[in-house]
Amino acid sequence: MSELFDKTSMKWTFGLSPGDVKVIVGVRQFPGVMMITSRQLEAFRAIMEHGTVTAAAERLGVSQPAVSKILAGLELEIGYQLFTRIKRRLAPTSEARLLAAEVTRLYHSLDRISEMAREIRDRQVGDLHVYSTPALGRTVLPDVMAGFVKRHAKAHIVFHVRSSTYINQKMVDQQIDLGFSMMPFEHPSMVTEELSRAAAVCVVPAGHRLARRKVIRPADLRGERFLSFPLDGRMRHLIDAAFEQERIERSLQIDVYSSADACALAARGLGVSIVEPFTARDYERDGIAVVPFEPRIRYLFRAMRPRFRKPSRLADAFLDAVKAHLRVKGWA
C-alpha cells in the first residue's frame, strides 16, 4: 500500500492492490488522536464474523469494493494490518483479534445503551420518590403500586407515609417526585392537582344498631362514643360543624390520629367515627360496617409535584395509574 499527501488538497491518498482502489481521508484536526468511525468498526466486525469481504458486504448491504475501501481506511488510521489473505479468505492477525475483543465489548455497551433508552422511553426504569399522608398511603397507593411494579419491574421506588406538613416541606425543597395530601397547601415551588372529592362515610362496629342503615345522620349518633381527630385537623372542624349545626352531642372520649386508627378501634367496639372511604372500605372485612353519612362532607385529596424539576416519565406513569384507580373505584 502506497501513501501520498497532496499539499494542495490537504488530503491523504493511498492505493490498494489489486484493483488500484483509492480512499480519501480528511486531514486530522487533532494530531495523535485516532479518528475511527462507526462504519469502519461495522466493516471490521462483519469481516471478523464472516471471513470474507464478499460475505461482509452482503451483511452490510454494500458493495465489495466499498468494504475493501472502508477496511483500508481503518488500517491506515490505526497504522497496522488487520488481515492476511489465505486462499479466498481473510485471516485476522493477532492485532485484529485483540481489537475484535474490544469492539465486541463496545457493541455490547451500545446494545445496553439502546435498551436503556428504550426502557426510559417506555417508563420502565428510573427512581421515583413518592410521599403520602396515611389516607391514600395506607390504601389506594399500595393497591396502585401492586400493579405498577409489575409493569415497571426495573424502577426503583422510595415510598413514605408521613404527615402533610412533612410532605409539604419536602415538596417545597424539591426533594420528592410526587406527594399526596389532603391538607390544602399552596406554594410557588409546587404544582398541585385535585385528584378526589370523596364523600366521608360513617364507620360503626359490625354488630352496631346502625350497621344496616342506608344512611347515617348526626342525630343518629347522639350520645355515641365518637372517635374524633385532633383539634388542629381540617376534617375535625368540618365534622364538628355538622354536629354543632344540629346541636347534637357526642361522647368525645377518644381522639385518634388517622382514619386507620378510627377503623381499628371501631372494629373492637370502642366507638364510631366519620372517615374517608378509602380506609373504611379497606377495614370493612375486619369487623366494621361502612354507611354513607349526610350531610355530605368531602375529603379533598391532591397530588403535588415540584415546579422546578422536570417531571419524569415514571412519575407521569405513576400519577396516571393513581387517577385510573380512583376512577375505577368511583372516587375521582
FIFI-187839 format. One record per residue (C-alpha): x, y, z; residue number from 0. Coordinates in nm, 2 decimals. Each point is the difference from the previous one (the first is absolute). Last residue first. Layout:
// FIFI-187839
ATOM      X      Y      Z num
ATOM      X      Y      Z NUM
...
***
This chain:
// FIFI-187839
ATOM      X      Y      Z num
ATOM  -6.23   1.06   4.12 331
ATOM  -0.13  -0.24   0.27 330
ATOM  -0.21  -0.23  -0.21 329
ATOM   0.23  -0.30   0.06 328
ATOM   0.09  -0.02  -0.37 327
ATOM   0.06   0.38  -0.01 326
ATOM   0.23  -0.01   0.30 325
ATOM   0.20  -0.28  -0.15 324
ATOM   0.04   0.18  -0.33 323
ATOM   0.12   0.32   0.18 322
ATOM   0.26  -0.20   0.20 321
ATOM   0.12  -0.17  -0.32 320
ATOM   0.04   0.34  -0.17 319
ATOM   0.20   0.12   0.30 318
ATOM   0.23  -0.30  -0.03 317
ATOM   0.05   0.05  -0.37 316
ATOM   0.08   0.37   0.03 315
ATOM   0.25  -0.07   0.28 314
ATOM   0.17  -0.26  -0.22 313
ATOM   0.02   0.24  -0.29 312
ATOM   0.18   0.24   0.23 311
ATOM  -0.15   0.35   0.07 310
ATOM   0.25   0.28  -0.07 309
ATOM   0.11   0.14   0.34 308
ATOM  -0.08   0.36   0.09 307
ATOM  -0.37  -0.04   0.07 306
ATOM   0.03  -0.30   0.23 305
ATOM  -0.32  -0.22  -0.02 304
ATOM  -0.30  -0.02   0.23 303
ATOM  -0.30  -0.23  -0.03 302
ATOM  -0.31   0.11   0.18 301
ATOM  -0.27  -0.16   0.21 300
ATOM  -0.32   0.17   0.11 299
ATOM  -0.21  -0.19   0.25 298
ATOM  -0.35   0.12  -0.04 297
ATOM  -0.26   0.01   0.27 296
ATOM  -0.35  -0.07  -0.12 295
ATOM  -0.28   0.06   0.25 294
ATOM  -0.04  -0.29   0.03 293
ATOM   0.21  -0.31   0.05 292
ATOM   0.02  -0.31  -0.21 291
ATOM   0.04  -0.33   0.21 290
ATOM   0.31  -0.22   0.04 289
ATOM  -0.04  -0.29   0.24 288
ATOM   0.30  -0.11   0.20 287
ATOM   0.15  -0.33   0.10 286
ATOM   0.31  -0.06  -0.21 285
ATOM  -0.16  -0.04  -0.34 284
ATOM  -0.10   0.36  -0.02 283
ATOM   0.36   0.12   0.09 282
ATOM   0.11   0.07  -0.36 281
ATOM  -0.34   0.16  -0.07 280
ATOM   0.04   0.24   0.29 279
ATOM   0.36   0.09  -0.10 278
ATOM  -0.11   0.12  -0.35 277
ATOM  -0.33   0.14   0.12 276
ATOM   0.13   0.29   0.20 275
ATOM  -0.11   0.00   0.37 274
ATOM  -0.29   0.07   0.23 273
ATOM   0.02  -0.19   0.33 272
ATOM  -0.16  -0.25   0.23 271
ATOM   0.12  -0.14   0.33 270
ATOM   0.21  -0.26   0.19 269
ATOM  -0.16  -0.31  -0.14 268
ATOM   0.32  -0.16  -0.12 267
ATOM  -0.07   0.07  -0.37 266
ATOM  -0.06   0.36   0.10 265
ATOM   0.35   0.02   0.15 264
ATOM   0.16  -0.13  -0.32 263
ATOM  -0.21   0.23  -0.21 262
ATOM   0.09   0.31   0.20 261
ATOM   0.37  -0.08  -0.01 260
ATOM  -0.02  -0.06  -0.38 259
ATOM  -0.18   0.33  -0.04 258
ATOM   0.30   0.18   0.17 257
ATOM   0.12   0.16   0.31 256
ATOM  -0.27  -0.11   0.25 255
ATOM  -0.17   0.18   0.28 254
ATOM  -0.20  -0.20   0.26 253
ATOM  -0.26   0.12   0.25 252
ATOM  -0.20   0.24  -0.22 251
ATOM  -0.35  -0.12   0.10 250
ATOM  -0.23   0.16  -0.25 249
ATOM  -0.24   0.29   0.03 248
ATOM  -0.23   0.10  -0.29 247
ATOM  -0.08   0.37  -0.04 246
ATOM  -0.10  -0.04  -0.37 245
ATOM   0.26   0.25  -0.12 244
ATOM   0.23  -0.12   0.27 243
ATOM   0.00  -0.35  -0.14 242
ATOM   0.10   0.10  -0.36 241
ATOM   0.24   0.26   0.14 240
ATOM   0.19  -0.26   0.20 239
ATOM   0.05  -0.20  -0.32 238
ATOM   0.14   0.29  -0.20 237
ATOM   0.22   0.11   0.29 236
ATOM   0.15  -0.35   0.06 235
ATOM   0.05  -0.03  -0.37 234
ATOM   0.24   0.30  -0.01 233
ATOM   0.21  -0.14   0.29 232
ATOM   0.12   0.22   0.29 231
ATOM  -0.25  -0.15   0.24 230
ATOM   0.13  -0.36  -0.05 229
ATOM  -0.24  -0.25  -0.16 228
ATOM  -0.30  -0.14   0.18 227
ATOM  -0.11  -0.35   0.09 226
ATOM  -0.36   0.06   0.12 225
ATOM  -0.15  -0.18   0.29 224
ATOM  -0.37   0.03  -0.09 223
ATOM  -0.23   0.24   0.19 222
ATOM  -0.17   0.12  -0.32 221
ATOM   0.13  -0.19  -0.30 220
ATOM  -0.33  -0.04  -0.18 219
ATOM  -0.05   0.38   0.03 218
ATOM   0.31   0.06  -0.21 217
ATOM  -0.13  -0.20  -0.29 216
ATOM   0.06  -0.35  -0.12 215
ATOM  -0.10  -0.15  -0.33 214
ATOM  -0.12  -0.33  -0.13 213
ATOM  -0.01  -0.13   0.36 212
ATOM   0.11  -0.36   0.06 211
ATOM   0.29   0.07   0.24 210
ATOM  -0.20   0.25   0.20 209
ATOM  -0.08  -0.22   0.30 208
ATOM   0.37  -0.12   0.00 207
ATOM   0.09  -0.36  -0.07 206
ATOM   0.27   0.09  -0.26 205
ATOM   0.15   0.28   0.22 204
ATOM  -0.07   0.35  -0.16 203
ATOM   0.16   0.19  -0.28 202
ATOM  -0.17   0.31  -0.14 201
ATOM   0.10   0.11  -0.35 200
ATOM   0.17   0.31  -0.15 199
ATOM  -0.07   0.09  -0.36 198
ATOM   0.30  -0.02  -0.23 197
ATOM   0.11   0.32  -0.17 196
ATOM   0.29  -0.15  -0.19 195
ATOM   0.31   0.08  -0.20 194
ATOM   0.05   0.38   0.01 193
ATOM   0.33   0.11  -0.15 192
ATOM   0.27   0.20   0.17 191
ATOM   0.32   0.15  -0.14 190
ATOM   0.28   0.09   0.23 189
ATOM   0.27   0.26   0.05 188
ATOM  -0.24   0.30   0.02 187
ATOM  -0.18  -0.15   0.30 186
ATOM  -0.36  -0.11   0.06 185
ATOM  -0.12  -0.23   0.27 184
ATOM  -0.34  -0.16   0.06 183
ATOM   0.04  -0.30   0.23 182
ATOM  -0.11  -0.32  -0.16 181
ATOM   0.33  -0.12  -0.13 180
ATOM   0.18  -0.19  -0.27 179
ATOM   0.36   0.09  -0.10 178
ATOM   0.18  -0.09  -0.31 177
ATOM   0.36   0.04  -0.12 176
ATOM   0.17   0.08   0.33 175
ATOM   0.28   0.23   0.12 174
ATOM  -0.11   0.33  -0.16 173
ATOM   0.05   0.18   0.34 172
ATOM  -0.36   0.12  -0.02 171
ATOM  -0.10  -0.36  -0.07 170
ATOM   0.18  -0.13   0.31 169
ATOM  -0.16   0.28   0.20 168
ATOM  -0.34  -0.09  -0.12 167
ATOM   0.06  -0.37   0.08 166
ATOM   0.10   0.07   0.36 165
ATOM  -0.30   0.23   0.06 164
ATOM  -0.24  -0.26  -0.16 163
ATOM   0.13  -0.27   0.24 162
ATOM   0.19  -0.30  -0.13 161
ATOM  -0.04  -0.32  -0.19 160
ATOM   0.32  -0.07  -0.20 159
ATOM   0.07  -0.17  -0.33 158
ATOM   0.34  -0.01  -0.18 157
ATOM  -0.05  -0.18  -0.33 156
ATOM   0.27  -0.15  -0.22 155
ATOM  -0.13  -0.09  -0.35 154
ATOM   0.12  -0.31  -0.17 153
ATOM  -0.33  -0.20   0.03 152
ATOM  -0.21   0.28  -0.14 151
ATOM  -0.32  -0.18  -0.10 150
ATOM   0.01  -0.23   0.30 149
ATOM   0.11   0.28   0.22 148
ATOM  -0.31   0.20  -0.11 147
ATOM  -0.25  -0.27   0.07 146
ATOM   0.07  -0.03   0.37 145
ATOM   0.09   0.37   0.02 144
ATOM  -0.36   0.10  -0.07 143
ATOM  -0.13  -0.21   0.28 142
ATOM   0.27   0.13   0.23 141
ATOM  -0.09   0.35  -0.10 140
ATOM  -0.38  -0.03   0.07 139
ATOM   0.02  -0.14   0.35 138
ATOM   0.27   0.09   0.25 137
ATOM   0.15   0.30  -0.19 136
ATOM  -0.34   0.14  -0.11 135
ATOM  -0.13   0.07   0.35 134
ATOM   0.34  -0.02   0.16 133
ATOM   0.15   0.31  -0.16 132
ATOM   0.22  -0.06  -0.30 131
ATOM   0.36   0.02  -0.12 130
ATOM   0.13  -0.14  -0.33 129
ATOM   0.36   0.00  -0.12 128
ATOM   0.04  -0.17  -0.34 127
ATOM   0.34  -0.11  -0.13 126
ATOM   0.03  -0.11  -0.36 125
ATOM  -0.09  -0.29  -0.23 124
ATOM  -0.30  -0.13  -0.20 123
ATOM  -0.15   0.33  -0.12 122
ATOM  -0.02  -0.12  -0.36 121
ATOM   0.24   0.27  -0.11 120
ATOM   0.23  -0.08   0.29 119
ATOM  -0.02  -0.37  -0.09 118
ATOM   0.08   0.08  -0.37 117
ATOM   0.30   0.22   0.10 116
ATOM   0.12  -0.28   0.23 115
ATOM  -0.02  -0.26  -0.27 114
ATOM   0.18   0.23  -0.24 113
ATOM   0.27   0.06   0.26 112
ATOM   0.03  -0.37   0.06 111
ATOM   0.04  -0.07  -0.37 110
ATOM   0.27   0.27  -0.01 109
ATOM   0.18  -0.17   0.29 108
ATOM  -0.02  -0.34  -0.17 107
ATOM   0.13   0.17  -0.32 106
ATOM   0.30   0.14   0.19 105
ATOM   0.08  -0.33   0.17 104
ATOM   0.01  -0.16  -0.35 103
ATOM   0.22   0.27  -0.13 102
ATOM   0.24  -0.06   0.29 101
ATOM   0.02  -0.38  -0.08 100
ATOM   0.04   0.09  -0.37  99
ATOM   0.30   0.22   0.07  98
ATOM   0.19  -0.28   0.17  97
ATOM  -0.09  -0.24  -0.29  96
ATOM   0.10   0.26  -0.26  95
ATOM   0.34   0.04   0.17  94
ATOM   0.06  -0.37  -0.02  93
ATOM  -0.07   0.02  -0.37  92
ATOM  -0.34  -0.10  -0.14  91
ATOM  -0.01  -0.24  -0.30  90
ATOM  -0.18   0.12  -0.30  89
ATOM  -0.14  -0.27  -0.22  88
ATOM   0.04  -0.09  -0.37  87
ATOM   0.34  -0.17   0.03  86
ATOM   0.15   0.14   0.32  85
ATOM  -0.01   0.38  -0.01  84
ATOM   0.15   0.18   0.30  83
ATOM  -0.22   0.22   0.22  82
ATOM   0.04   0.29   0.24  81
ATOM   0.31   0.18  -0.12  80
ATOM   0.13   0.29   0.21  79
ATOM  -0.01   0.37   0.03  78
ATOM  -0.33   0.06   0.17  77
ATOM  -0.14   0.25  -0.25  76
ATOM   0.15  -0.16  -0.31  75
ATOM  -0.14  -0.34   0.11  74
ATOM  -0.34   0.16   0.05  73
ATOM   0.01   0.17  -0.34  72
ATOM   0.10  -0.33  -0.17  71
ATOM  -0.29  -0.17   0.17  70
ATOM  -0.24   0.26  -0.13  69
ATOM   0.13  -0.02  -0.36  68
ATOM  -0.02  -0.38   0.01  67
ATOM  -0.36   0.02   0.12  66
ATOM  -0.08   0.25  -0.28  65
ATOM   0.17  -0.23  -0.26  64
ATOM  -0.23  -0.29   0.11  63
ATOM  -0.32   0.20  -0.04  62
ATOM  -0.23   0.10   0.28  61
ATOM  -0.28  -0.17   0.20  60
ATOM   0.19  -0.05   0.31  59
ATOM  -0.03  -0.38   0.02  58
ATOM   0.04  -0.03  -0.38  57
ATOM   0.32   0.21   0.02  56
ATOM   0.13  -0.22   0.29  55
ATOM  -0.06  -0.31  -0.20  54
ATOM   0.19   0.14  -0.30  53
ATOM   0.28   0.14   0.22  52
ATOM   0.06  -0.35   0.14  51
ATOM   0.03  -0.16   0.35  50
ATOM  -0.37   0.04   0.11  49
ATOM   0.03   0.12   0.36  48
ATOM   0.33   0.17  -0.01  47
ATOM  -0.10   0.16  -0.34  46
ATOM  -0.32   0.13   0.15  45
ATOM   0.17   0.14   0.31  44
ATOM   0.26   0.19  -0.22  43
ATOM  -0.28   0.14  -0.22  42
ATOM  -0.20   0.11   0.30  41
ATOM   0.31   0.15   0.16  40
ATOM   0.08   0.20  -0.31  39
ATOM  -0.36   0.12  -0.01  38
ATOM   0.01   0.11   0.36  37
ATOM   0.30   0.22  -0.09  36
ATOM   0.35   0.00   0.14  35
ATOM   0.16   0.34   0.03  34
ATOM   0.32  -0.09   0.19  33
ATOM   0.14   0.29   0.21  32
ATOM   0.37   0.08  -0.04  31
ATOM  -0.07   0.32  -0.19  30
ATOM  -0.35   0.14   0.05  29
ATOM  -0.14   0.15  -0.32  28
ATOM   0.13  -0.28  -0.21  27
ATOM  -0.01   0.04  -0.37  26
ATOM  -0.30  -0.15  -0.17  25
ATOM   0.02  -0.35  -0.14  24
ATOM  -0.02  -0.09  -0.37  23
ATOM   0.00  -0.36  -0.10  22
ATOM   0.13  -0.15  -0.32  21
ATOM  -0.05  -0.34  -0.16  20
ATOM   0.28  -0.10  -0.24  19
ATOM  -0.17  -0.33  -0.08  18
ATOM   0.24  -0.23   0.18  17
ATOM   0.15   0.16   0.19  16
ATOM  -0.09   0.30   0.21  15
ATOM   0.10   0.36  -0.04  14
ATOM   0.03   0.29   0.24  13
ATOM  -0.11   0.36   0.00  12
ATOM   0.03   0.24   0.29  11
ATOM  -0.16   0.34  -0.06  10
ATOM   0.12   0.37   0.04   9
ATOM  -0.14   0.07  -0.36   8
ATOM   0.31   0.19  -0.10   7
ATOM   0.25  -0.17   0.24   6
ATOM  -0.10  -0.34  -0.15   5
ATOM   0.13  -0.27   0.24   4
ATOM   0.09  -0.33  -0.15   3
ATOM  -0.01  -0.36   0.14   2
ATOM   0.07  -0.33  -0.18   1
ATOM  -0.14  -0.34   0.11   0
***
